[in-house]
Amino acid sequence: MNTLEKVQKSLTHFSKSERKVAEVILASPQTAIHSSIATLAKMADVSEPTVNRFCRRLDTKGFPDFKLHLAQSLANGTPYVSRHVEEDDSPESYTTKIFESSMASLDTARQSLDVAAINKAVDILTQAKTISFFGLGASASVAHDAQNKFFRFNVPVICFDDVLMQRMSCINSNEGDVVVLISHTGRTKSLIEIARLARENGAAVIGITARNSPLSMECTLPVTMEVPEDTDMYLPMASRLAQLVTIDVLATGFTLRRGPRFRDNLKRVKEVLKESRINKDPIL
């Protein structure tokens, strides 16, 4: 966890004055890096000893050492910083916030994704007799996208976002069938029950979900990742993007695992689809 992530995750544990320092730093990390301790203390309306105490709480030796760690955080990529949209934000401001937070969340998800689990999931999918993708709410659109991707692979693929249809499908599942359940929180009761039902009927269950969630415990193979998003309070954005990218990763692994002849078939599918499009205007 880098320094900015530590600041974000420790907000509730800081004292009132230390929290003021944290909020100033999160609002503009670059400004904090180039500020003196006196300047930062004035911006946060706290004393200089408070700033030093804040730095030591984050396991740094003092303000100069903290600035060094902060600079390293920014140099190592886009960290996750909670940047909520405010009512008075301009279109430029909220557009920038959403893009930056989405990119940062995807980077956090990438770092937390277990490549070994991805490899095992590809193994299971390439050996499947049928593949089912189930999701509810925001995750339902991801399940439909997955159906669209895997439909081209010449494997029977189904997708349902209706709980009753999902249950009936799992009752009819057998050994060799694969059910992929998509849920950011992993706490949706119906999906947890569906995972259990599918396994009882012999199907392999892959869960694209949160680590140590109730759903992950019910899956044959949980593919987990950390996406810094509070879906209990805000409209899910980054979690859906991370799920879509994970589906792309699995689809790519599936394609590579099946070999050159399989990719030749995909190429023929692509050629057929060209006829459905209007040609681009010639370059003048």
C-alpha positions in Angstrom: 0.0 0.0 0.0 1.5 3.3 -1.0 1.5 6.5 1.1 -1.6 8.0 -0.4 -3.6 4.8 0.0 -2.5 4.7 3.7 -3.7 8.3 4.2 -7.1 7.5 2.5 -7.6 4.2 4.5 -6.6 5.8 7.8 -8.9 8.8 7.6 -11.3 7.5 10.3 -8.5 6.7 12.7 -6.9 10.2 12.6 -7.6 12.8 15.3 -9.7 15.8 14.2 -6.6 18.0 13.5 -4.7 15.2 11.8 -7.7 14.6 9.5 -7.5 18.2 8.4 -3.9 17.5 7.3 -5.0 14.4 5.5 -7.8 16.1 3.6 -5.4 18.9 2.4 -2.9 16.3 1.1 -5.6 14.2 -0.6 -7.1 17.2 -2.3 -3.8 18.1 -3.8 -0.8 15.8 -3.3 1.4 17.7 -5.7 0.9 20.9 -3.7 1.8 19.0 -0.5 5.1 17.7 -2.0 6.3 21.3 -2.8 5.1 22.9 0.4 7.0 23.6 3.6 5.7 22.2 6.9 4.7 25.8 7.8 2.8 26.2 4.6 1.0 22.9 4.9 0.1 23.6 8.5 -1.4 26.9 7.5 -3.4 25.3 4.7 -4.8 22.7 7.1 -5.3 25.3 9.9 -3.3 23.3 12.4 0.1 23.6 14.1 3.4 22.4 12.8 3.8 19.7 15.5 0.4 18.3 14.4 1.8 17.9 10.9 4.8 16.1 12.3 2.6 13.9 14.4 0.5 13.1 11.4 3.7 12.0 9.4 4.8 9.7 12.2 1.4 8.1 12.3 2.1 7.0 8.8 5.5 5.4 9.8 7.7 8.1 8.4 10.4 9.9 10.3 9.0 13.4 9.8 7.7 15.8 7.2 10.7 15.6 4.8 10.6 11.8 4.9 6.8 11.9 4.4 7.1 14.1 1.3 9.7 11.6 -0.2 7.2 8.7 0.3 4.4 10.8 -1.1 6.4 11.7 -4.2 7.2 8.0 -4.7 3.5 7.2 -4.5 2.8 9.6 -7.4 5.8 8.4 -9.4 4.6 4.7 -9.1 1.4 5.3 -11.0 -2.1 6.7 -10.3 -3.0 5.9 -6.7 -6.6 5.6 -5.5 -7.7 8.9 -4.0 -11.3 9.3 -3.0 -12.4 12.3 -5.1 -16.1 12.6 -4.7 -18.1 14.9 -7.0 -19.4 18.0 -5.3 -22.6 19.8 -6.2 -20.8 22.9 -7.4 -18.3 21.0 -9.6 -18.0 22.2 -13.2 -18.3 19.7 -16.1 -14.5 19.9 -16.5 -14.0 19.1 -12.8 -16.4 16.1 -12.5 -15.3 14.7 -15.8 -11.6 14.8 -14.6 -12.5 13.3 -11.2 -14.4 10.4 -12.7 -11.7 9.6 -15.3 -8.9 9.8 -12.7 -10.7 7.8 -10.0 -11.6 5.1 -12.6 -8.1 4.8 -13.9 -6.8 4.7 -10.3 -9.3 2.0 -9.3 -8.4 -0.1 -12.3 -4.8 0.0 -11.4 -5.6 -1.0 -7.8 -7.7 -3.9 -9.1 -4.9 -5.0 -11.5 -2.4 -5.1 -8.6 -4.7 -7.2 -6.4 -5.8 -9.7 -9.1 -4.3 -13.2 -8.6 -2.7 -14.3 -11.9 -2.7 -17.9 -10.7 -6.5 -17.8 -10.3 -6.8 -16.3 -13.8 -4.8 -19.2 -15.2 -7.0 -21.7 -13.3 -10.2 -20.0 -14.5 -8.9 -20.2 -18.1 -8.3 -23.9 -17.6 -11.8 -24.5 -16.4 -13.4 -22.4 -19.2 -11.5 -24.0 -22.0 -12.7 -27.4 -20.9 -16.4 -26.4 -20.3 -19.3 -28.1 -22.1 -21.4 -25.0 -21.5 -20.7 -21.6 -19.9 -23.3 -19.5 -18.1 -22.7 -15.9 -17.0 -25.0 -14.6 -14.3 -25.1 -11.1 -12.7 -27.6 -8.8 -11.1 -27.9 -5.0 -11.1 -24.8 -3.3 -12.5 -23.1 -6.7 -12.9 -25.8 -7.9 -15.2 -24.5 -5.7 -18.0 -21.0 -7.3 -17.5 -22.6 -10.8 -17.8 -24.2 -9.8 -21.1 -20.9 -8.5 -22.3 -19.2 -11.8 -21.4 -21.9 -13.7 -23.3 -21.1 -11.5 -26.4 -17.4 -12.2 -26.0 -17.6 -16.0 -25.5 -20.4 -16.6 -28.0 -17.8 -16.3 -30.7 -15.8 -19.1 -29.3 -18.0 -21.9 -30.6 -19.0 -23.0 -27.1 -22.7 -23.0 -25.9 -23.0 -19.8 -23.8 -26.0 -18.5 -21.9 -26.7 -15.4 -19.8 -29.6 -14.6 -17.5 -30.2 -11.6 -15.2 -33.4 -13.0 -13.9 -33.0 -14.9 -10.6 -35.6 -17.6 -11.4 -34.0 -18.3 -14.8 -30.6 -18.5 -13.1 -31.9 -21.0 -10.5 -33.6 -23.2 -13.2 -30.4 -23.1 -15.3 -28.4 -24.3 -12.3 -30.8 -27.1 -11.4 -30.2 -28.4 -15.0 -26.5 -28.0 -14.8 -24.1 -31.1 -14.7 -20.5 -32.0 -14.4 -18.5 -30.2 -17.2 -20.8 -27.1 -17.1 -19.3 -23.8 -15.8 -21.2 -21.1 -14.1 -19.6 -17.6 -13.8 -21.1 -15.4 -11.2 -20.3 -11.7 -11.2 -20.8 -9.6 -8.1 -18.6 -6.7 -6.8 -19.7 -7.1 -3.1 -20.2 -10.8 -3.1 -23.0 -10.3 -0.6 -26.0 -10.7 -2.9 -28.0 -13.5 -1.2 -29.6 -15.0 -4.4 -26.2 -15.3 -6.1 -24.7 -17.0 -3.1 -27.6 -19.5 -3.2 -27.1 -20.0 -6.9 -23.4 -20.8 -6.4 -24.3 -23.4 -3.9 -27.1 -24.9 -6.1 -24.7 -25.1 -9.2 -22.0 -26.9 -7.2 -24.5 -29.3 -5.7 -25.5 -30.3 -9.3 -21.8 -30.8 -10.3 -21.1 -27.6 -12.2 -17.9 -25.7 -11.6 -18.5 -22.1 -10.3 -16.2 -19.2 -11.0 -16.9 -16.1 -9.0 -15.6 -12.7 -10.1 -16.1 -11.0 -6.7 -14.6 -9.5 -3.6 -11.9 -11.3 -1.6 -13.2 -13.2 1.5 -16.8 -12.4 0.5 -19.7 -14.9 1.2 -19.9 -15.5 -2.5 -16.2 -16.3 -2.8 -16.6 -18.9 -0.1 -19.2 -20.7 -2.2 -17.3 -20.8 -5.5 -15.2 -23.6 -6.9 -12.7 -20.9 -7.9 -13.0 -17.3 -6.7 -11.3 -14.7 -9.0 -11.0 -11.8 -6.6 -9.8 -8.3 -6.7 -9.9 -5.1 -4.7 -11.8 -2.2 -6.2 -11.9 0.9 -4.0 -15.6 1.8 -4.4 -18.3 2.0 -1.8 -21.3 0.6 -3.6 -23.5 0.9 -0.5 -23.4 4.7 -0.9 -22.6 5.6 -4.5 -23.6 4.5 -8.0 -21.2 1.7 -9.0 -18.7 2.9 -11.7 -15.2 1.6 -11.3 -16.3 -1.9 -10.1 -18.2 -2.5 -13.3 -15.1 -1.4 -15.4 -12.9 -3.7 -13.4 -15.3 -6.6 -14.0 -15.4 -5.8 -17.8 -11.6 -5.8 -18.0 -11.4 -9.1 -16.1 -13.8 -10.7 -18.6 -11.5 -9.4 -21.4 -8.6 -11.0 -19.6 -10.4 -14.4 -19.4 -11.5 -14.2 -23.0 -8.0 -13.4 -24.2 -6.6 -16.3 -22.1 -9.3 -18.6 -23.6 -8.3 -17.6 -27.1 -4.5 -18.0 -26.6 -5.0 -21.4 -24.9 -7.1 -22.8 -27.8 -4.2 -22.2 -30.2 -3.7 -20.9 -33.8 -6.5 -22.9 -35.5 -9.0 -21.5 -33.0 -7.8 -18.0 -33.8 -8.2 -18.6 -37.5 -11.9 -19.4 -36.8 -12.2 -16.1 -35.0 -10.7 -14.3 -37.9 -13.3 -15.9 -40.2 -16.0 -14.7 -37.9 -14.6 -11.2 -38.0 -14.5 -11.2 -41.8 -18.2 -12.2 -41.9 -19.0 -9.3 -39.6 -17.4 -6.8 -41.9 -20.3 -7.1 -44.3 -22.6 -5.6 -41.8 -20.6 -2.3 -41.7 -20.5 0.6 -44.0 -17.0 1.1 -45.4 -15.0 4.0 -44.1 -14.7 7.1 -46.3 -11.5 6.9 -48.4 -8.7 9.2 -47.2 -8.5 12.2 -49.5 
